[in-house]
Amino acid sequence: MKKTLMIVFLITLAYVGSYAQGYQIGDPVEDFKLKNVNGQQVSLFEFEQATKGAVIIFTCNHCPYSKAYEDRIIALDKAYKEKGYPVIAINPNDPVQFPEDSFEKMIERSKEKNFTFPYLFDETQEVFKKFGATRTPHIFLLNKSKGKFTVEYIGTIDDNYKDETLVKKKYLADGIDKLIMGEKPDPNTTKAIGCSIKVKK
Amino acid sequence: MKLRTVLFLIIIQTTNIIGQNIPVVDFNKLEPLLHQKDDKVYIINFWATWCKPCVKEMPAFNQLHKEYANKNVQFLLVSLDFGNNVQDRVQTFIETHKLTPKVIILDDPDGNSWINKVSPNWSGAIPATIIYNKNNRMFYEQSFEFDELEKELQNFLIK
């Protein structure tokens, strides 16, 4: 009986282990190094402005939910970069399926919109999988403490993708403010409609 | 079934016959349609006209609708399109792709307040599909080929 229970326990453990994908709240974040639109490699651990943390945003060119947030992402970067929480945007999509999300188009878009933050290309699609991102836009707010980054908030920017003037809850900005005050974001997880990430076939 | 739900269903039916003015609803209006307690099987798909994997699976829903509409299966395509002239854009899409299932537009941008009510397993990415009857419910955050979708539906028809 004990043996059977142990086997059941182990199978459950294996199942849960394989099912849980991506970073959860509180998890330490590994470094990544990806190509930026300016041609240089950007590494999270070596990103100078990320003194207190970073706002990792999986986003892309083509997705209307991402486009709707572009100006708000620029504003967030401007507001929080000085406070040690810069935005790092990452395009995780396979450009074979969406030519609009190619590296060349990323360069164009970042110039058109005067992006104030790095816009990186997750060409091998390893980074978004490690984070567990599933859609664009998908935000991971990181806090840096004693040189280590941990995930403190996963979700959306605010509660209205359609119309910024109707926003009631600024989940991400409030979350960063909490971290600045030495508190935890509340809520630490939110959901939003987004475009599925286009995985290579 | 609540009177309001009945009236709402009638409105959806009528508008789709006329082929204009696709209903625009918030989640409170949509929610009863995710929890019908009759003997039918319900297939509800969340999509948008700009979503490539959604558009790609539309023929599967169309074909399934043709084959199963008279077999106690109800279809609903919930569009998450937004922006200017959204009703016209969705209507044009329906006509171009000759969509036969019912279509409504969900206009409720605070997804965090309702995505978990559709399914706690939904991250919010589209396409997403629910198949349910009064006893069972399945949620899929994926796009379907016809055979796969039919197989999932048949699990509900056997039970």
Interface residues (C-beta under 8 A of the other chain):
Chain A: H62 C63 P64 Q97 F98 T134 R135 G155 T156 D159 N160 Y161 K162 D163 L166 K168 K169 Y171 T190 K191 A192 I193 G194 C195 S196 I197 K198
Chain B: A48 W50 C51 K52 P53 L80 F82 G83 D107 P109 D110 G111 N112 S113 I115 N116 W122 S123 G124 A125 I126 P127 E141
